[in-house]
Amino acid sequence: MLMGHDAIKLELIEWLTKLEDRETIEYLKIVKDSRDIDHDWWNDLSAEQKRSIKKGLKDIDEGRVTSHQEVVKKYGL
């Protein structure tokens, strides 16, 4: 079922109020701030976050991916 924007926002608000993971909270703050000001959010990421993103992009380039449909099928989502 597709959710409207308002329902998605409410779901995210509820999730965020329960979130305890400091790294995720800091990352979300970076994303939010990058929308408010005119600068590249990449510069605000930690070296570890950049390495992780670059690894993921390399995996994509080298074909090490799993489609959404395969994940849904495997995990019964």
Phi, psi and omega in degrees: 000131178278140181256146173287165181302318181296320179294321178296316179301315180297319177298317179294320178299314180299316180297317183296323181295337180261353185290129179246350184286107185301319182296318178295319179298316179296321178296316179298324177296318178299314179299314179300312182295327181293337178278335183274332183235162185266077174208166183276117182298337180305323182293341181268352180283152176286164178301321179295318178296318179296317178300318181296317179295315180298321177297316179298319178295322178295318177301318178298311181301326183264009174079012179271076182224159174233129182290157177302318181299321179294319179295315179301315181296314183296318186258003177063038182277000000 
